[in-house]
Amino acid sequence: MKKLGLTKVDIMYIHWPFKTYKKRKEEVLKAFSELIDEGKIGYLGISNFTTNDIDEAIAKYDKQIVVNQVEMHPWLQQKALLDNLNNNNIKLVSYFPLMHGRINEVPELKEIAEKHKASPAQISLAWIMSKGAIPIPKSTTLNHLKDNFESQNIQLDEDDIKKIDEIKVVKRFADFPIIAPDWD
Ligand SMILES: NC(=O)c1ccc[n+]([C@@H]2O[C@H](COP(=O)([O-])OP(=O)(O)OC[C@H]3O[C@@H](n4cnc5c(N)ncnc54)[C@H](OP(=O)(O)O)[C@@H]3O)[C@@H](O)[C@H]2O)c1
């Protein structure tokens, strides 16, 4: 926190349900709860947790988990996970919302983008937000940063959303065999 220049971190994540967490779940969750009680962090966030991992963490944790940060985009729609998170009042934070740079490869997004005079990236971000999820796109260029920010002004209609919902391609870009859980 000294390095960040902060006295409190809003959300601290368990990055993967792996290593220390896998071996000592109760102890880790208790430590997070204590950090909140001490005012050092605001909330616990989890990342790369599957529906089973979420159910288990909720049962073992004495406070509200606020976010699960997972890969989500038109080629990895995370429908089952979203249902679980909605039922548990946990927000989905979508990483790789631009498919790690391959967003222009999705024909359905290109088509919808032309209709809205927008970019495929903006359509992906607007679709993610239409699901109540929070995308965290990364960019190193000013034009892309502006483009991504302006996705908040795009209003997708029912047909646009349906067209993306019905995409059949499934591709997970962040799949690291050693740390990957048994994905939903
Ligand atoms: N929790 C986890 O386990 C986990 C795992 C992986 C990633 N993450 C997080 O997810 C975030 C995003 O990850 P990411 O950067 O790899 O994936 P991303 O946001 O899906 O993709 C970034 C790529 O898209 C390009 N891009 C950005 N805006 C664009 C636009 N408007 N049009 C076309 N291309 C665009 C970027 O190029 P330019 O730089 O040229 O704009 C870059 O190549 C990061 O904050 C990362 O820390 C979390």
Ligand as a Chemical Component Dictionary entry (heavy atoms), coordinates in Angstrom:
data_LIG
# 
_chem_comp.id                   LIG 
_chem_comp.type                 NON-POLYMER 
_chem_comp.pdbx_formal_charge   0 
_chem_comp.three_letter_code    LIG 
# 
loop_
_chem_comp_atom.comp_id 
_chem_comp_atom.atom_id 
_chem_comp_atom.alt_atom_id 
_chem_comp_atom.type_symbol 
_chem_comp_atom.charge 
_chem_comp_atom.model_Cartn_x 
_chem_comp_atom.model_Cartn_y 
_chem_comp_atom.model_Cartn_z 
_chem_comp_atom.pdbx_ordinal 
LIG N1  N1  N 0  -7.232  -12.398 -13.584 1  
LIG C1  C1  C 0  -6.472  -13.001 -14.479 2  
LIG O1  O1  O 0  -6.061  -14.158 -14.306 3  
LIG C2  C2  C 0  -6.124  -12.293 -15.753 4  
LIG C3  C3  C 0  -5.554  -13.017 -16.816 5  
LIG C4  C4  C 0  -5.249  -12.342 -17.979 6  
LIG C5  C5  C 0  -5.481  -10.966 -18.108 7  
LIG N2  N2  N 1  -6.019  -10.292 -17.055 8  
LIG C6  C6  C 0  -6.273  -8.834  -17.167 9  
LIG O2  O2  O 0  -7.127  -8.553  -18.248 10 
LIG C7  C7  C 0  -6.833  -7.262  -18.793 11 
LIG C8  C8  C 0  -6.826  -7.329  -20.287 12 
LIG O3  O3  O 0  -5.911  -8.296  -20.772 13 
LIG P1  P1  P 0  -5.247  -8.247  -22.230 14 
LIG O4  O4  O 0  -4.648  -6.948  -22.462 15 
LIG O5  O5  O -1 -4.308  -9.361  -22.377 16 
LIG O6  O6  O 0  -6.499  -8.553  -23.218 17 
LIG P2  P2  P 0  -7.535  -7.631  -23.988 18 
LIG O7  O7  O 0  -7.867  -6.385  -23.240 19 
LIG O8  O8  O 0  -8.614  -8.591  -24.364 20 
LIG O9  O9  O 0  -6.740  -7.295  -25.335 21 
LIG C9  C9  C 0  -5.762  -6.308  -25.416 22 
LIG C10 C10 C 0  -5.332  -6.265  -26.881 23 
LIG O10 O10 O 0  -6.387  -5.678  -27.651 24 
LIG C11 C11 C 0  -5.897  -4.563  -28.360 25 
LIG N3  N3  N 0  -6.920  -3.512  -28.329 26 
LIG C12 C12 C 0  -7.270  -2.714  -27.286 27 
LIG N4  N4  N 0  -8.271  -1.904  -27.613 28 
LIG C13 C13 C 0  -8.588  -2.180  -28.915 29 
LIG C14 C14 C 0  -9.538  -1.664  -29.822 30 
LIG N5  N5  N 0  -10.390 -0.692  -29.466 31 
LIG N6  N6  N 0  -9.580  -2.183  -31.086 32 
LIG C15 C15 C 0  -8.729  -3.168  -31.463 33 
LIG N7  N7  N 0  -7.814  -3.706  -30.635 34 
LIG C16 C16 C 0  -7.736  -3.215  -29.368 35 
LIG C17 C17 C 0  -4.641  -4.137  -27.629 36 
LIG O11 O11 O 0  -3.738  -3.527  -28.535 37 
LIG P3  P3  P 0  -3.216  -2.008  -28.274 38 
LIG O12 O12 O 0  -2.367  -2.059  -27.058 39 
LIG O13 O13 O 0  -2.482  -1.705  -29.531 40 
LIG O14 O14 O 0  -4.433  -1.146  -28.083 41 
LIG C18 C18 C 0  -4.094  -5.468  -27.125 42 
LIG O15 O15 O 0  -3.368  -6.133  -28.157 43 
LIG C19 C19 C 0  -5.506  -6.834  -18.180 44 
LIG O16 O16 O 0  -5.782  -5.819  -17.228 45 
LIG C20 C20 C 0  -4.997  -8.075  -17.484 46 
LIG O17 O17 O 0  -4.285  -7.812  -16.294 47 
LIG C21 C21 C 0  -6.363  -10.934 -15.894 48 
# 
loop_
_chem_comp_bond.comp_id 
_chem_comp_bond.atom_id_1 
_chem_comp_bond.atom_id_2 
_chem_comp_bond.value_order 
_chem_comp_bond.pdbx_ordinal 
LIG N1  C1  SING 1  
LIG C1  O1  DOUB 2  
LIG C1  C2  SING 3  
LIG C2  C3  SING 4  
LIG C2  C21 DOUB 5  
LIG C3  C4  DOUB 6  
LIG C4  C5  SING 7  
LIG C5  N2  DOUB 8  
LIG N2  C6  SING 9  
LIG N2  C21 SING 10 
LIG C6  O2  SING 11 
LIG C6  C20 SING 12 
LIG O2  C7  SING 13 
LIG C7  C8  SING 14 
LIG C7  C19 SING 15 
LIG C8  O3  SING 16 
LIG O3  P1  SING 17 
LIG P1  O4  DOUB 18 
LIG P1  O5  SING 19 
LIG P1  O6  SING 20 
LIG O6  P2  SING 21 
LIG P2  O7  DOUB 22 
LIG P2  O8  SING 23 
LIG P2  O9  SING 24 
LIG O9  C9  SING 25 
LIG C9  C10 SING 26 
LIG C10 O10 SING 27 
LIG C10 C18 SING 28 
LIG O10 C11 SING 29 
LIG C11 N3  SING 30 
LIG C11 C17 SING 31 
LIG N3  C12 SING 32 
LIG N3  C16 SING 33 
LIG C12 N4  DOUB 34 
LIG N4  C13 SING 35 
LIG C13 C14 SING 36 
LIG C13 C16 DOUB 37 
LIG C14 N5  SING 38 
LIG C14 N6  DOUB 39 
LIG N6  C15 SING 40 
LIG C15 N7  DOUB 41 
LIG N7  C16 SING 42 
LIG C17 O11 SING 43 
LIG C17 C18 SING 44 
LIG O11 P3  SING 45 
LIG P3  O12 DOUB 46 
LIG P3  O13 SING 47 
LIG P3  O14 SING 48 
LIG C18 O15 SING 49 
LIG C19 O16 SING 50 
LIG C19 C20 SING 51 
LIG C20 O17 SING 52 
# 
